[in-house]
Amino acid sequence: RSVPAGSEVSQESLLLHGPFARKPKRIRTAFSPSQLLRLERAFEKNHYVVGAERKQLASSLSLSETQVL
């Protein structure tokens, strides 16, 4: 059977992009002791820090909103 040029899929490509491919590991954030304390206090008040509070907390800790979960 003839395969059109450019449509061949390598085994490596299947492993990296196939249906069972693993996501690349996320780099873990190393929080400073003061950041941890602030995050823990915010979590004690409200287990779901969202919206403006999350944005403000992230900004004050020099973190991204994604890091403030």
Predicted model as a PDB file, atoms N, CA, C, CB and O in Angstrom, pLDDT in the B-factor column:
MODEL        1                                                                  
ATOM      1  N   ARG A   1       0.841  -1.186   0.000  1.00 52.00           N  
ATOM      2  CA  ARG A   1       0.000   0.000   0.000  1.00 52.00           C  
ATOM      3  C   ARG A   1       0.878   1.237   0.000  1.00 52.00           C  
ATOM      4  CB  ARG A   1      -0.953   0.004   1.213  1.00 52.00           C  
ATOM      5  O   ARG A   1       1.915   1.268   0.663  1.00 52.00           O  
ATOM      6  N   SER A   2       0.480   2.225  -0.718  1.00 54.00           N  
ATOM      7  CA  SER A   2       1.249   3.458  -0.853  1.00 54.00           C  
ATOM      8  C   SER A   2       0.808   4.474   0.190  1.00 54.00           C  
ATOM      9  CB  SER A   2       1.095   4.042  -2.267  1.00 54.00           C  
ATOM     10  O   SER A   2      -0.386   4.683   0.409  1.00 54.00           O  
ATOM     11  N   VAL A   3       1.802   5.108   0.839  1.00 52.00           N  
ATOM     12  CA  VAL A   3       1.505   6.121   1.850  1.00 52.00           C  
ATOM     13  C   VAL A   3       1.965   7.472   1.326  1.00 52.00           C  
ATOM     14  CB  VAL A   3       2.193   5.785   3.213  1.00 52.00           C  
ATOM     15  O   VAL A   3       3.124   7.623   0.939  1.00 52.00           O  
ATOM     16  N   PRO A   4       1.070   8.457   1.309  1.00 54.00           N  
ATOM     17  CA  PRO A   4       1.455   9.777   0.808  1.00 54.00           C  
ATOM     18  C   PRO A   4       2.607  10.365   1.628  1.00 54.00           C  
ATOM     19  CB  PRO A   4       0.249  10.730   0.834  1.00 54.00           C  
ATOM     20  O   PRO A   4       2.688  10.161   2.839  1.00 54.00           O  
ATOM     21  N   ALA A   5       3.483  11.089   0.958  1.00 54.00           N  
ATOM     22  CA  ALA A   5       4.630  11.700   1.635  1.00 54.00           C  
ATOM     23  C   ALA A   5       4.151  12.619   2.757  1.00 54.00           C  
ATOM     24  CB  ALA A   5       5.503  12.488   0.629  1.00 54.00           C  
ATOM     25  O   ALA A   5       3.186  13.366   2.599  1.00 54.00           O  
ATOM     26  N   GLY A   6       4.844  12.547   3.887  1.00 52.00           N  
ATOM     27  CA  GLY A   6       4.512  13.407   5.015  1.00 52.00           C  
ATOM     28  C   GLY A   6       3.420  12.868   5.912  1.00 52.00           C  
ATOM     29  O   GLY A   6       3.129  13.470   6.946  1.00 52.00           O  
ATOM     30  N   SER A   7       2.804  11.754   5.551  1.00 51.00           N  
ATOM     31  CA  SER A   7       1.720  11.236   6.394  1.00 51.00           C  
ATOM     32  C   SER A   7       2.164  10.055   7.248  1.00 51.00           C  
ATOM     33  CB  SER A   7       0.541  10.822   5.532  1.00 51.00           C  
ATOM     34  O   SER A   7       1.367   9.506   8.008  1.00 51.00           O  
ATOM     35  N   GLU A   8       3.429   9.660   7.129  1.00 56.00           N  
ATOM     36  CA  GLU A   8       3.921   8.560   7.948  1.00 56.00           C  
ATOM     37  C   GLU A   8       4.024   9.020   9.399  1.00 56.00           C  
ATOM     38  CB  GLU A   8       5.293   8.054   7.431  1.00 56.00           C  
ATOM     39  O   GLU A   8       4.429  10.147   9.685  1.00 56.00           O  
ATOM     40  N   VAL A   9       3.650   8.123  10.303  1.00 56.00           N  
ATOM     41  CA  VAL A   9       3.705   8.440  11.727  1.00 56.00           C  
ATOM     42  C   VAL A   9       4.717   7.499  12.364  1.00 56.00           C  
ATOM     43  CB  VAL A   9       2.291   8.309  12.409  1.00 56.00           C  
ATOM     44  O   VAL A   9       4.572   6.279  12.286  1.00 56.00           O  
ATOM     45  N   SER A  10       5.732   8.061  12.987  1.00 59.00           N  
ATOM     46  CA  SER A  10       6.764   7.233  13.619  1.00 59.00           C  
ATOM     47  C   SER A  10       6.260   6.677  14.947  1.00 59.00           C  
ATOM     48  CB  SER A  10       8.060   8.047  13.837  1.00 59.00           C  
ATOM     49  O   SER A  10       5.324   7.206  15.546  1.00 59.00           O  
ATOM     50  N   GLN A  11       6.901   5.603  15.389  1.00 59.00           N  
ATOM     51  CA  GLN A  11       6.555   5.014  16.687  1.00 59.00           C  
ATOM     52  C   GLN A  11       6.763   6.051  17.793  1.00 59.00           C  
ATOM     53  CB  GLN A  11       7.411   3.739  16.963  1.00 59.00           C  
ATOM     54  O   GLN A  11       5.955   6.165  18.714  1.00 59.00           O  
ATOM     55  N   GLU A  12       7.856   6.799  17.686  1.00 59.00           N  
ATOM     56  CA  GLU A  12       8.154   7.816  18.689  1.00 59.00           C  
ATOM     57  C   GLU A  12       7.039   8.855  18.757  1.00 59.00           C  
ATOM     58  CB  GLU A  12       9.493   8.494  18.382  1.00 59.00           C  
ATOM     59  O   GLU A  12       6.650   9.277  19.846  1.00 59.00           O  
ATOM     60  N   SER A  13       6.528   9.267  17.607  1.00 59.00           N  
ATOM     61  CA  SER A  13       5.452  10.242  17.569  1.00 59.00           C  
ATOM     62  C   SER A  13       4.191   9.686  18.230  1.00 59.00           C  
ATOM     63  CB  SER A  13       5.161  10.654  16.126  1.00 59.00           C  
ATOM     64  O   SER A  13       3.488  10.404  18.940  1.00 59.00           O  
ATOM     65  N   LEU A  14       3.911   8.412  17.993  1.00 56.00           N  
ATOM     66  CA  LEU A  14       2.738   7.791  18.625  1.00 56.00           C  
ATOM     67  C   LEU A  14       2.877   7.777  20.143  1.00 56.00           C  
ATOM     68  CB  LEU A  14       2.541   6.358  18.103  1.00 56.00           C  
ATOM     69  O   LEU A  14       1.906   8.018  20.860  1.00 56.00           O  
ATOM     70  N   LEU A  15       4.084   7.494  20.631  1.00 58.00           N  
ATOM     71  CA  LEU A  15       4.308   7.455  22.074  1.00 58.00           C  
ATOM     72  C   LEU A  15       4.170   8.840  22.696  1.00 58.00           C  
ATOM     73  CB  LEU A  15       5.689   6.881  22.379  1.00 58.00           C  
ATOM     74  O   LEU A  15       3.654   8.980  23.805  1.00 58.00           O  
ATOM     75  N   LEU A  16       4.627   9.851  21.986  1.00 62.00           N  
ATOM     76  CA  LEU A  16       4.600  11.202  22.525  1.00 62.00           C  
ATOM     77  C   LEU A  16       3.247  11.882  22.372  1.00 62.00           C  
ATOM     78  CB  LEU A  16       5.652  12.029  21.860  1.00 62.00           C  
ATOM     79  O   LEU A  16       2.876  12.722  23.192  1.00 62.00           O  
ATOM     80  N   HIS A  17       2.503  11.522  21.318  1.00 62.00           N  
ATOM     81  CA  HIS A  17       1.271  12.244  21.020  1.00 62.00           C  
ATOM     82  C   HIS A  17       0.045  11.351  20.887  1.00 62.00           C  
ATOM     83  CB  HIS A  17       1.445  13.019  19.765  1.00 62.00           C  
ATOM     84  O   HIS A  17      -1.036  11.843  20.560  1.00 62.00           O  
ATOM     85  N   GLY A  18       0.184  10.064  21.129  1.00 62.00           N  
ATOM     86  CA  GLY A  18      -0.927   9.133  20.965  1.00 62.00           C  
ATOM     87  C   GLY A  18      -1.980   9.287  22.051  1.00 62.00           C  
ATOM     88  O   GLY A  18      -1.847  10.140  22.928  1.00 62.00           O  
ATOM     89  N   PRO A  19      -3.028   8.465  22.000  1.00 66.00           N  
ATOM     90  CA  PRO A  19      -4.135   8.580  22.947  1.00 66.00           C  
ATOM     91  C   PRO A  19      -3.736   8.279  24.389  1.00 66.00           C  
ATOM     92  CB  PRO A  19      -5.242   7.659  22.537  1.00 66.00           C  
ATOM     93  O   PRO A  19      -4.427   8.699  25.316  1.00 66.00           O  
ATOM     94  N   PHE A  20      -2.633   7.557  24.593  1.00 70.00           N  
ATOM     95  CA  PHE A  20      -2.216   7.219  25.949  1.00 70.00           C  
ATOM     96  C   PHE A  20      -0.948   7.964  26.354  1.00 70.00           C  
ATOM     97  CB  PHE A  20      -1.996   5.721  26.070  1.00 70.00           C  
ATOM     98  O   PHE A  20      -0.273   7.579  27.309  1.00 70.00           O  
ATOM     99  N   ALA A  21      -0.634   9.012  25.640  1.00 68.00           N  
ATOM    100  CA  ALA A  21       0.577   9.792  25.922  1.00 68.00           C  
ATOM    101  C   ALA A  21       0.457  10.457  27.283  1.00 68.00           C  
ATOM    102  CB  ALA A  21       0.820  10.856  24.824  1.00 68.00           C  
ATOM    103  O   ALA A  21      -0.616  10.917  27.673  1.00 68.00           O  
ATOM    104  N   ARG A  22       1.554  10.498  27.985  1.00 75.00           N  
ATOM    105  CA  ARG A  22       1.573  11.160  29.289  1.00 75.00           C  
ATOM    106  C   ARG A  22       1.839  12.644  29.102  1.00 75.00           C  
ATOM    107  CB  ARG A  22       2.640  10.530  30.217  1.00 75.00           C  
ATOM    108  O   ARG A  22       2.584  13.056  28.213  1.00 75.00           O  
ATOM    109  N   LYS A  23       1.210  13.434  29.961  1.00 75.00           N  
ATOM    110  CA  LYS A  23       1.483  14.867  29.944  1.00 75.00           C  
ATOM    111  C   LYS A  23       2.880  15.077  30.530  1.00 75.00           C  
ATOM    112  CB  LYS A  23       0.390  15.674  30.751  1.00 75.00           C  
ATOM    113  O   LYS A  23       3.315  14.321  31.398  1.00 75.00           O  
ATOM    114  N   PRO A  24       3.569  16.094  30.058  1.00 81.00           N  
ATOM    115  CA  PRO A  24       4.873  16.370  30.669  1.00 81.00           C  
ATOM    116  C   PRO A  24       4.671  16.764  32.134  1.00 81.00           C  
ATOM    117  CB  PRO A  24       5.628  17.498  29.892  1.00 81.00           C  
ATOM    118  O   PRO A  24       3.686  17.418  32.477  1.00 81.00           O  
ATOM    119  N   LYS A  25       5.606  16.362  32.988  1.00 81.00           N  
ATOM    120  CA  LYS A  25       5.464  16.683  34.404  1.00 81.00           C  
ATOM    121  C   LYS A  25       5.555  18.182  34.608  1.00 81.00           C  
ATOM    122  CB  LYS A  25       6.534  15.962  35.238  1.00 81.00           C  
ATOM    123  O   LYS A  25       6.379  18.866  34.001  1.00 81.00           O  
ATOM    124  N   ARG A  26       4.687  18.673  35.480  1.00 76.00           N  
ATOM    125  CA  ARG A  26       4.670  20.091  35.819  1.00 76.00           C  
ATOM    126  C   ARG A  26       5.815  20.368  36.777  1.00 76.00           C  
ATOM    127  CB  ARG A  26       3.305  20.510  36.442  1.00 76.00           C  
ATOM    128  O   ARG A  26       6.077  19.576  37.682  1.00 76.00           O  
ATOM    129  N   ILE A  27       6.489  21.476  36.582  1.00 81.00           N  
ATOM    130  CA  ILE A  27       7.575  21.843  37.485  1.00 81.00           C  
ATOM    131  C   ILE A  27       6.960  22.284  38.801  1.00 81.00           C  
ATOM    132  CB  ILE A  27       8.474  22.970  36.875  1.00 81.00           C  
ATOM    133  O   ILE A  27       6.075  23.139  38.833  1.00 81.00           O  
ATOM    134  N   ARG A  28       7.436  21.696  39.878  1.00 83.00           N  
ATOM    135  CA  ARG A  28       6.886  21.973  41.196  1.00 83.00           C  
ATOM    136  C   ARG A  28       7.397  23.306  41.712  1.00 83.00           C  
ATOM    137  CB  ARG A  28       7.236  20.853  42.175  1.00 83.00           C  
ATOM    138  O   ARG A  28       8.584  23.610  41.595  1.00 83.00           O  
ATOM    139  N   THR A  29       6.500  24.102  42.285  1.00 85.00           N  
ATOM    140  CA  THR A  29       6.877  25.401  42.827  1.00 85.00           C  
ATOM    141  C   THR A  29       7.480  25.214  44.206  1.00 85.00           C  
ATOM    142  CB  THR A  29       5.663  26.353  42.887  1.00 85.00           C  
ATOM    143  O   THR A  29       6.907  24.526  45.051  1.00 85.00           O  
ATOM    144  N   ALA A  30       8.631  25.820  44.438  1.00 88.00           N  
ATOM    145  CA  ALA A  30       9.256  25.810  45.762  1.00 88.00           C  
ATOM    146  C   ALA A  30       8.863  27.111  46.455  1.00 88.00           C  
ATOM    147  CB  ALA A  30      10.831  25.654  45.668  1.00 88.00           C  
ATOM    148  O   ALA A  30       9.423  28.171  46.175  1.00 88.00           O  
ATOM    149  N   PHE A  31       7.901  27.015  47.356  1.00 92.00           N  
ATOM    150  CA  PHE A  31       7.426  28.200  48.063  1.00 92.00           C  
ATOM    151  C   PHE A  31       8.378  28.542  49.200  1.00 92.00           C  
ATOM    152  CB  PHE A  31       5.997  27.981  48.602  1.00 92.00           C  
ATOM    153  O   PHE A  31       8.951  27.660  49.840  1.00 92.00           O  
ATOM    154  N   SER A  32       8.532  29.835  49.437  1.00 94.00           N  
ATOM    155  CA  SER A  32       9.350  30.279  50.567  1.00 94.00           C  
ATOM    156  C   SER A  32       8.524  30.081  51.844  1.00 94.00           C  
ATOM    157  CB  SER A  32       9.799  31.791  50.399  1.00 94.00           C  
ATOM    158  O   SER A  32       7.301  29.958  51.775  1.00 94.00           O  
ATOM    159  N   PRO A  33       9.186  30.049  53.013  1.00 94.00           N  
ATOM    160  CA  PRO A  33       8.422  29.899  54.272  1.00 94.00           C  
ATOM    161  C   PRO A  33       7.361  30.988  54.448  1.00 94.00           C  
ATOM    162  CB  PRO A  33       9.376  29.924  55.470  1.00 94.00           C  
ATOM    163  O   PRO A  33       6.266  30.705  54.934  1.00 94.00           O  
ATOM    164  N   SER A  34       7.672  32.229  54.058  1.00 94.00           N  
ATOM    165  CA  SER A  34       6.679  33.300  54.228  1.00 94.00           C  
ATOM    166  C   SER A  34       5.502  33.120  53.261  1.00 94.00           C  
ATOM    167  CB  SER A  34       7.337  34.680  54.008  1.00 94.00           C  
ATOM    168  O   SER A  34       4.358  33.396  53.622  1.00 94.00           O  
ATOM    169  N   GLN A  35       5.782  32.657  52.030  1.00 94.00           N  
ATOM    170  CA  GLN A  35       4.703  32.391  51.074  1.00 94.00           C  
ATOM    171  C   GLN A  35       3.803  31.267  51.599  1.00 94.00           C  
ATOM    172  CB  GLN A  35       5.284  32.016  49.679  1.00 94.00           C  
ATOM    173  O   GLN A  35       2.577  31.354  51.520  1.00 94.00           O  
ATOM    174  N   LEU A  36       4.424  30.217  52.133  1.00 93.00           N  
ATOM    175  CA  LEU A  36       3.637  29.098  52.679  1.00 93.00           C  
ATOM    176  C   LEU A  36       2.726  29.560  53.800  1.00 93.00           C  
ATOM    177  CB  LEU A  36       4.561  27.988  53.190  1.00 93.00           C  
ATOM    178  O   LEU A  36       1.560  29.173  53.860  1.00 93.00           O  
ATOM    179  N   LEU A  37       3.253  30.384  54.684  1.00 94.00           N  
ATOM    180  CA  LEU A  37       2.458  30.877  55.806  1.00 94.00           C  
ATOM    181  C   LEU A  37       1.250  31.658  55.308  1.00 94.00           C  
ATOM    182  CB  LEU A  37       3.314  31.755  56.727  1.00 94.00           C  
ATOM    183  O   LEU A  37       0.135  31.448  55.785  1.00 94.00           O  
ATOM    184  N   ARG A  38       1.463  32.564  54.345  1.00 93.00           N  
ATOM    185  CA  ARG A  38       0.356  33.356  53.798  1.00 93.00           C  
ATOM    186  C   ARG A  38      -0.659  32.479  53.090  1.00 93.00           C  
ATOM    187  CB  ARG A  38       0.882  34.414  52.834  1.00 93.00           C  
ATOM    188  O   ARG A  38      -1.865  32.684  53.231  1.00 93.00           O  
ATOM    189  N   LEU A  39      -0.178  31.493  52.321  1.00 91.00           N  
ATOM    190  CA  LEU A  39      -1.081  30.590  51.608  1.00 91.00           C  
ATOM    191  C   LEU A  39      -1.894  29.745  52.592  1.00 91.00           C  
ATOM    192  CB  LEU A  39      -0.287  29.679  50.654  1.00 91.00           C  
ATOM    193  O   LEU A  39      -3.093  29.544  52.403  1.00 91.00           O  
ATOM    194  N   GLU A  40      -1.240  29.260  53.628  1.00 92.00           N  
ATOM    195  CA  GLU A  40      -1.949  28.452  54.637  1.00 92.00           C  
ATOM    196  C   GLU A  40      -3.013  29.271  55.349  1.00 92.00           C  
ATOM    197  CB  GLU A  40      -0.960  27.882  55.663  1.00 92.00           C  
ATOM    198  O   GLU A  40      -4.111  28.775  55.599  1.00 92.00           O  
ATOM    199  N   ARG A  41      -2.702  30.514  55.676  1.00 92.00           N  
ATOM    200  CA  ARG A  41      -3.689  31.384  56.339  1.00 92.00           C  
ATOM    201  C   ARG A  41      -4.882  31.653  55.426  1.00 92.00           C  
ATOM    202  CB  ARG A  41      -3.037  32.719  56.760  1.00 92.00           C  
ATOM    203  O   ARG A  41      -6.028  31.635  55.876  1.00 92.00           O  
ATOM    204  N   ALA A  42      -4.616  31.900  54.149  1.00 90.00           N  
ATOM    205  CA  ALA A  42      -5.711  32.127  53.199  1.00 90.00           C  
ATOM    206  C   ALA A  42      -6.568  30.873  53.079  1.00 90.00           C  
ATOM    207  CB  ALA A  42      -5.160  32.536  51.811  1.00 90.00           C  
ATOM    208  O   ALA A  42      -7.793  30.959  52.986  1.00 90.00           O  
ATOM    209  N   PHE A  43      -5.920  29.699  53.083  1.00 90.00           N  
ATOM    210  CA  PHE A  43      -6.641  28.425  52.969  1.00 90.00           C  
ATOM    211  C   PHE A  43      -7.504  28.166  54.205  1.00 90.00           C  
ATOM    212  CB  PHE A  43      -5.650  27.265  52.768  1.00 90.00           C  
ATOM    213  O   PHE A  43      -8.606  27.628  54.093  1.00 90.00           O  
ATOM    214  N   GLU A  44      -7.004  28.550  55.386  1.00 91.00           N  
ATOM    215  CA  GLU A  44      -7.785  28.372  56.621  1.00 91.00           C  
ATOM    216  C   GLU A  44      -9.079  29.176  56.577  1.00 91.00           C  
ATOM    217  CB  GLU A  44      -6.956  28.788  57.845  1.00 91.00           C  
ATOM    218  O   GLU A  44     -10.126  28.710  57.026  1.00 91.00           O  
ATOM    219  N   LYS A  45      -8.997  30.396  56.027  1.00 89.00           N  
ATOM    220  CA  LYS A  45     -10.179  31.257  55.931  1.00 89.00           C  
ATOM    221  C   LYS A  45     -11.175  30.725  54.918  1.00 89.00           C  
ATOM    222  CB  LYS A  45      -9.774  32.676  55.557  1.00 89.00           C  
ATOM    223  O   LYS A  45     -12.382  30.717  55.160  1.00 89.00           O  
ATOM    224  N   ASN A  46     -10.656  30.278  53.778  1.00 87.00           N  
ATOM    225  CA  ASN A  46     -11.520  29.850  52.691  1.00 87.00           C  
ATOM    226  C   ASN A  46     -10.773  28.797  51.875  1.00 87.00           C  
ATOM    227  CB  ASN A  46     -11.951  31.059  51.797  1.00 87.00           C  
ATOM    228  O   ASN A  46      -9.717  29.085  51.313  1.00 87.00           O  
ATOM    229  N   HIS A  47     -11.305  27.596  51.807  1.00 85.00           N  
ATOM    230  CA  HIS A  47     -10.635  26.505  51.099  1.00 85.00           C  
ATOM    231  C   HIS A  47     -10.572  26.731  49.589  1.00 85.00           C  
ATOM    232  CB  HIS A  47     -11.343  25.200  51.385  1.00 85.00           C  
ATOM    233  O   HIS A  47      -9.779  26.084  48.905  1.00 85.00           O  
ATOM    234  N   TYR A  48     -11.385  27.630  49.064  1.00 87.00           N  
ATOM    235  CA  TYR A  48     -11.379  27.925  47.636  1.00 87.00           C  
ATOM    236  C   TYR A  48     -11.092  29.401  47.429  1.00 87.00           C  
ATOM    237  CB  TYR A  48     -12.725  27.532  46.980  1.00 87.00           C  
ATOM    238  O   TYR A  48     -12.006  30.225  47.442  1.00 87.00           O  
ATOM    239  N   VAL A  49      -9.823  29.734  47.240  1.00 85.00           N  
ATOM    240  CA  VAL A  49      -9.428  31.120  46.996  1.00 85.00           C  
ATOM    241  C   VAL A  49      -9.584  31.368  45.498  1.00 85.00           C  
ATOM    242  CB  VAL A  49      -7.944  31.405  47.484  1.00 85.00           C  
ATOM    243  O   VAL A  49      -8.846  30.807  44.688  1.00 85.00           O  
ATOM    244  N   VAL A  50     -10.551  32.212  45.135  1.00 86.00           N  
ATOM    245  CA  VAL A  50     -10.844  32.457  43.723  1.00 86.00           C  
ATOM    246  C   VAL A  50     -11.009  33.944  43.462  1.00 86.00           C  
ATOM    247  CB  VAL A  50     -12.109  31.700  43.293  1.00 86.00           C  
ATOM    248  O   VAL A  50     -11.070  34.757  44.384  1.00 86.00           O  
ATOM    249  N   GLY A  51     -11.079  34.271  42.201  1.00 89.00           N  
ATOM    250  CA  GLY A  51     -11.396  35.632  41.775  1.00 89.00           C  
ATOM    251  C   GLY A  51     -10.383  36.660  42.209  1.00 89.00           C  
ATOM    252  O   GLY A  51      -9.174  36.431  42.165  1.00 89.00           O  
ATOM    253  N   ALA A  52     -10.901  37.803  42.631  1.00 91.00           N  
ATOM    254  CA  ALA A  52     -10.053  38.940  42.991  1.00 91.00           C  
ATOM    255  C   ALA A  52      -9.131  38.603  44.161  1.00 91.00           C  
ATOM    256  CB  ALA A  52     -10.914  40.153  43.339  1.00 91.00           C  
ATOM    257  O   ALA A  52      -7.984  39.049  44.200  1.00 91.00           O  
ATOM    258  N   GLU A  53      -9.630  37.818  45.110  1.00 90.00           N  
ATOM    259  CA  GLU A  53      -8.801  37.449  46.271  1.00 90.00           C  
ATOM    260  C   GLU A  53      -7.587  36.629  45.822  1.00 90.00           C  
ATOM    261  CB  GLU A  53      -9.638  36.645  47.308  1.00 90.00           C  
ATOM    262  O   GLU A  53      -6.473  36.838  46.304  1.00 90.00           O  
ATOM    263  N   ARG A  54      -7.816  35.703  44.904  1.00 92.00           N  
ATOM    264  CA  ARG A  54      -6.725  34.877  44.388  1.00 92.00           C  
ATOM    265  C   ARG A  54      -5.717  35.731  43.612  1.00 92.00           C  
ATOM    266  CB  ARG A  54      -7.281  33.756  43.486  1.00 92.00           C  
ATOM    267  O   ARG A  54      -4.506  35.565  43.757  1.00 92.00           O  
ATOM    268  N   LYS A  55      -6.231  36.635  42.798  1.00 93.00           N  
ATOM    269  CA  LYS A  55      -5.378  37.521  42.008  1.00 93.00           C  
ATOM    270  C   LYS A  55      -4.528  38.402  42.923  1.00 93.00           C  
ATOM    271  CB  LYS A  55      -6.231  38.394  41.064  1.00 93.00           C  
ATOM    272  O   LYS A  55      -3.330  38.568  42.690  1.00 93.00           O  
ATOM    273  N   GLN A  56      -5.141  38.962  43.955  1.00 93.00           N  
ATOM    274  CA  GLN A  56      -4.435  39.833  44.887  1.00 93.00           C  
ATOM    275  C   GLN A  56      -3.394  39.048  45.685  1.00 93.00           C  
ATOM    276  CB  GLN A  56      -5.428  40.515  45.836  1.00 93.00           C  
ATOM    277  O   GLN A  56      -2.275  39.523  45.875  1.00 93.00           O  
ATOM    278  N   LEU A  57      -3.748  37.867  46.146  1.00 93.00           N  
ATOM    279  CA  LEU A  57      -2.819  37.029  46.911  1.00 93.00           C  
ATOM    280  C   LEU A  57      -1.628  36.633  46.047  1.00 93.00           C  
ATOM    281  CB  LEU A  57      -3.533  35.769  47.445  1.00 93.00           C  
ATOM    282  O   LEU A  57      -0.485  36.700  46.499  1.00 93.00           O  
ATOM    283  N   ALA A  58      -1.882  36.224  44.822  1.00 93.00           N  
ATOM    284  CA  ALA A  58      -0.807  35.853  43.898  1.00 93.00           C  
ATOM    285  C   ALA A  58       0.126  37.033  43.660  1.00 93.00           C  
ATOM    286  CB  ALA A  58      -1.387  35.358  42.561  1.00 93.00           C  
ATOM    287  O   ALA A  58       1.347  36.885  43.690  1.00 93.00           O  
ATOM    288  N   SER A  59      -0.453  38.194  43.426  1.00 94.00           N  
ATOM    289  CA  SER A  59       0.349  39.389  43.175  1.00 94.00           C  
ATOM    290  C   SER A  59       1.204  39.739  44.392  1.00 94.00           C  
ATOM    291  CB  SER A  59      -0.557  40.572  42.808  1.00 94.00           C  
ATOM    292  O   SER A  59       2.385  40.053  44.246  1.00 94.00           O  
ATOM    293  N   SER A  60       0.627  39.688  45.572  1.00 93.00           N  
ATOM    294  CA  SER A  60       1.363  40.067  46.787  1.00 93.00           C  
ATOM    295  C   SER A  60       2.472  39.068  47.123  1.00 93.00           C  
ATOM    296  CB  SER A  60       0.401  40.181  47.970  1.00 93.00           C  
ATOM    297  O   SER A  60       3.423  39.412  47.825  1.00 93.00           O  
ATOM    298  N   LEU A  61       2.356  37.831  46.624  1.00 93.00           N  
ATOM    299  CA  LEU A  61       3.372  36.805  46.881  1.00 93.00           C  
ATOM    300  C   LEU A  61       4.331  36.629  45.704  1.00 93.00           C  
ATOM    301  CB  LEU A  61       2.701  35.477  47.196  1.00 93.00           C  
ATOM    302  O   LEU A  61       5.214  35.773  45.746  1.00 93.00           O  
ATOM    303  N   SER A  62       4.160  37.429  44.663  1.00 93.00           N  
ATOM    304  CA  SER A  62       4.966  37.312  43.440  1.00 93.00           C  
ATOM    305  C   SER A  62       4.857  35.914  42.818  1.00 93.00           C  
ATOM    306  CB  SER A  62       6.437  37.633  43.745  1.00 93.00           C  
ATOM    307  O   SER A  62       5.847  35.314  42.400  1.00 93.00           O  
ATOM    308  N   LEU A  63       3.611  35.421  42.774  1.00 92.00           N  
ATOM    309  CA  LEU A  63       3.316  34.120  42.186  1.00 92.00           C  
ATOM    310  C   LEU A  63       2.275  34.317  41.095  1.00 92.00           C  
ATOM    311  CB  LEU A  63       2.816  33.106  43.265  1.00 92.00           C  
ATOM    312  O   LEU A  63       1.625  35.360  41.018  1.00 92.00           O  
ATOM    313  N   SER A  64       2.127  33.295  40.247  1.00 91.00           N  
ATOM    314  CA  SER A  64       1.051  33.351  39.251  1.00 91.00           C  
ATOM    315  C   SER A  64      -0.241  32.878  39.913  1.00 91.00           C  
ATOM    316  CB  SER A  64       1.392  32.472  37.988  1.00 91.00           C  
ATOM    317  O   SER A  64      -0.209  32.209  40.946  1.00 91.00           O  
ATOM    318  N   GLU A  65      -1.353  33.222  39.325  1.00 90.00           N  
ATOM    319  CA  GLU A  65      -2.639  32.764  39.872  1.00 90.00           C  
ATOM    320  C   GLU A  65      -2.737  31.251  39.865  1.00 90.00           C  
ATOM    321  CB  GLU A  65      -3.802  33.358  39.079  1.00 90.00           C  
ATOM    322  O   GLU A  65      -3.376  30.664  40.738  1.00 90.00           O  
ATOM    323  N   THR A  66      -2.101  30.608  38.874  1.00 88.00           N  
ATOM    324  CA  THR A  66      -2.114  29.158  38.795  1.00 88.00           C  
ATOM    325  C   THR A  66      -1.405  28.532  39.996  1.00 88.00           C  
ATOM    326  CB  THR A  66      -1.462  28.696  37.497  1.00 88.00           C  
ATOM    327  O   THR A  66      -1.788  27.455  40.452  1.00 88.00           O  
ATOM    328  N   GLN A  67      -0.386  29.196  40.501  1.00 88.00           N  
ATOM    329  CA  GLN A  67       0.355  28.670  41.635  1.00 88.00           C  
ATOM    330  C   GLN A  67      -0.418  28.826  42.937  1.00 88.00           C  
ATOM    331  CB  GLN A  67       1.696  29.361  41.745  1.00 88.00           C  
ATOM    332  O   GLN A  67      -0.113  28.151  43.920  1.00 88.00           O  
ATOM    333  N   VAL A  68      -1.406  29.699  42.958  1.00 85.00           N  
ATOM    334  CA  VAL A  68      -2.233  29.919  44.144  1.00 85.00           C  
ATOM    335  C   VAL A  68      -3.508  29.129  43.961  1.00 85.00           C  
ATOM    336  CB  VAL A  68      -2.536  31.440  44.373  1.00 85.00           C  
ATOM    337  O   VAL A  68      -4.507  29.665  43.481  1.00 85.00           O  
ATOM    338  N   LEU A  69      -3.489  27.870  44.336  1.00 75.00           N  
ATOM    339  CA  LEU A  69      -4.663  27.014  44.160  1.00 75.00           C  
ATOM    340  C   LEU A  69      -5.417  26.836  45.435  1.00 75.00           C  
ATOM    341  CB  LEU A  69      -4.269  25.673  43.625  1.00 75.00           C  
ATOM    342  O   LEU A  69      -6.433  26.143  45.460  1.00 75.00           O  
TER     343      LEU A  69                                                      
ENDMDL                                                                          
END                                                                             
